[in-house]
Amino acid sequence: MAQLHKKFSGDQIKILFKSYEAGHISRREIEQTLGIGKTRFFCIAKSNSKGGGNLLDRISPSKERAAERGNGSEDPYRTAT
């Protein structure tokens, strides 16, 4: 899975989600454009709605992997100590 910050700038993603919130573009169109699934879409949408800072700084690759698998684990490779 490619990381979004390598394919799109934070501003590009923000524009897409603002267009979605305004009703100008559908969820599926954003998913296809960004190459993400429904779970990842809503993870980003939630993060985007919180505001502040750079959108992509708040989303780590480990959270991307967890969102794609559909579990709440922040780091799936971390072992319990």
Kinemage of the C-alpha trace (Angstrom):
@kinemage 1
@onewidth
@group {chain A} dominant
@subgroup {mainchain}
@vectorlist {calphas} color= white
{ca met a 1} P 0.000 0.000 0.000
{ca ala a 2} L 1.431 3.364 -1.022
{ca gln a 3} L 1.449 6.095 1.574
{ca leu a 4} L -0.745 9.075 0.781
{ca his a 5} L 1.865 11.674 1.685
{ca lys a 6} L 4.069 10.340 -1.101
{ca lys a 7} L 1.324 10.622 -3.734
{ca phe a 8} L -0.602 13.737 -2.639
{ca ser a 9} L 0.084 16.867 -0.627
{ca gly a 10} L -1.879 17.567 2.537
{ca asp a 11} L -3.532 20.510 0.795
{ca gln a 12} L -4.710 18.308 -2.093
{ca ile a 13} L -6.314 15.875 0.333
{ca lys a 14} L -7.919 18.696 2.316
{ca ile a 15} L -9.429 20.114 -0.875
{ca leu a 16} L -10.900 16.717 -1.762
{ca phe a 17} L -12.480 16.321 1.677
{ca lys a 18} L -13.810 19.887 1.715
{ca ser a 19} L -15.416 19.176 -1.663
{ca tyr a 20} L -16.943 16.023 -0.186
{ca glu a 21} L -18.316 17.940 2.814
{ca ala a 22} L -19.818 20.535 0.458
{ca gly a 23} L -21.475 17.780 -1.591
{ca his a 24} L -19.496 18.407 -4.789
{ca ile a 25} L -17.782 15.015 -4.911
{ca ser a 26} L -18.780 11.545 -3.732
{ca arg a 27} L -17.007 9.315 -1.252
{ca arg a 28} L -16.359 6.744 -3.967
{ca glu a 29} L -14.727 9.344 -6.209
{ca ile a 30} L -12.311 10.275 -3.421
{ca glu a 31} L -11.596 6.612 -2.681
{ca gln a 32} L -10.786 5.986 -6.340
{ca thr a 33} L -8.673 9.131 -6.661
{ca leu a 34} L -6.633 8.399 -3.534
{ca gly a 35} L -6.590 4.627 -4.015
{ca ile a 36} L -8.039 3.927 -0.563
{ca gly a 37} L -10.901 1.893 0.866
{ca lys a 38} L -14.000 2.899 2.770
{ca thr a 39} L -12.447 2.378 6.217
{ca arg a 40} L -9.413 4.486 5.326
{ca phe a 41} L -11.680 7.186 3.883
{ca phe a 42} L -13.582 7.578 7.143
{ca cys a 43} L -10.355 7.482 9.192
{ca ile a 44} L -9.018 10.423 7.174
{ca ala a 45} L -12.391 12.209 7.206
{ca lys a 46} L -12.499 11.986 10.999
{ca ser a 47} L -8.925 13.199 11.308
{ca asn a 48} L -9.605 16.012 8.824
{ca ser a 49} L -12.642 17.201 10.783
{ca lys a 50} L -10.560 17.615 13.965
{ca gly a 51} L -8.621 20.461 12.316
{ca gly a 52} L -5.263 21.911 13.288
{ca gly a 53} L -1.825 20.919 12.027
{ca asn a 54} L -0.977 19.072 8.865
{ca leu a 55} L -3.559 16.418 8.056
{ca leu a 56} L -0.992 13.832 7.008
{ca asp a 57} L 1.179 14.384 10.102
{ca arg a 58} L -1.662 13.034 12.243
{ca ile a 59} L -1.932 9.777 10.278
{ca ser a 60} L 0.963 7.398 10.747
{ca pro a 61} L 1.671 4.472 8.394
{ca ser a 62} L 0.915 1.996 11.211
{ca lys a 63} L -2.536 3.536 11.632
{ca glu a 64} L -3.006 3.251 7.854
{ca arg a 65} L -2.264 -0.480 8.016
{ca ala a 66} L -4.624 -0.958 10.970
{ca ala a 67} L -7.391 0.968 9.200
{ca glu a 68} L -7.004 -1.138 6.056
{ca arg a 69} L -7.303 -4.341 8.122
{ca gly a 70} L -10.223 -2.914 10.084
{ca asn a 71} L -8.807 -3.275 13.589
{ca gly a 72} L -8.031 -0.626 16.170
{ca ser a 73} L -4.405 -1.580 16.734
{ca glu a 74} L -2.005 1.325 16.282
{ca asp a 75} L 1.016 -0.888 15.644
{ca pro a 76} L 0.188 -4.433 14.510
{ca tyr a 77} L 3.853 -5.515 14.663
{ca arg a 78} L 4.402 -4.476 18.265
{ca thr a 79} L 4.573 -7.285 20.782
{ca ala a 80} L 3.253 -7.078 24.313
{ca thr a 81} L 5.903 -6.563 26.982
